[in-house]
Amino acid sequence: MSGIRPTGFLHLGNYFGAVRNYVRMQDQYTCYFMVADWHALTTMTDTKELATQVRRVMAENIACGLDPDKVAFFCQSHVPETAELYLFLNMLAYVGELQKTPTFKDKVRLQPENVNAGLLTYPVLQAADILLHRATLVPVGKDQEQHLEIARDYAHRFNTRYGGELFPEPYAFNFGESLARVPSLDGAGKMSKSENQMATLYLSDGDETIRKKIMKAKTDSGSGPASRTAEGAVLVQEKMPDAVANLFQLLRLVAPAETVTAFETDYAAGTIRYGDMKKTLAEGMVNFIRPIREKAEAIQNDIPYLRRVMEQGAAKARVSAQATIKLAQEAMGLKYY
Ligand code: AQP
């Protein structure tokens, strides 16, 4: 189980942190993936573009290889059972704990004029999304790791308070590897839909935009760990600067291993030419993003098809959701006859 907020165009972070794993999981697991439109409402006050954005995120997931026939791919608000479980879990969520969540603190900083209760209880809604399908594996990026800890707490608290083992503990999942965190091109934080847009590569970016963004990315003034000053003195850097490490991380995502090794060797020798590295990275990204962009554009405009996908996805998700809600009600003693 996992989800993505329809707050803008998908970017490389969403792809490598989440969607790539959705696609890898779809042949091996029973999967529930959703577009988290209720979550979007915590930060989105103007909903005029919401419908377009929901369709776009749906289209982009499908363009990346997600097959709506293999998984339940749905829109969060089409599964109203989510709201019932959210209410139940709110009774297990402590306000003090929620206030300490780093993502809540970040949002308070970013939108001080709109610190709504939905923002505070975002982790509760997210736990409801996951526990509703009694999911155990949650393919997400590094930024979501802490929310999974909260979801595990609620699963445990529910089982302890009401008895039984209804909810298994969910874990962030990346096929045994550490969780992905795709850095922004300016080295200041992660790529994100709603922040840092000039330093984020979107799956909708045109070829020239991709090239421009990458050529502007920060590097280093030298040419590797041992570089020379204008006076000829040798400077040795102990640690690869973050901006350069970020570029290598991005290069590894789209370039063959030999190409990465060649640039690493140049870097170690102090002879790397960052302009060449960026050009290689830009072409790798263009070739990676272009087919996804073109496919997503076509799907996004096919509203009857997307409607079928959403209806089919919600129908599958509601079977699992209704079964869980029934069991939760029974465990809680909400059965009066
Ligand atoms: N940079 C990233 N690297 C790896 N994974 C990432 N994810 C997001 N950014 C990165 C993963 O993508 C999934 C969807 O998360 P989201 O909808 O919260 O995406 P976002 O880009 O973070 O969107 P917003 O709207 O801009 O959210 P905020 O304001 O929270 O940053 C998740 O699995 C996430 O881990």
Residues whose N, C-alpha, C, O or C-beta is under 5 A from the ligand:
A	BS01	AQP	G3 I4 R5 T7 G13 N14 G17 A18 P139 V140 G141 K142 D143 Q144 A180 R181 V182 K190 M191 S192 K193 S194 E195
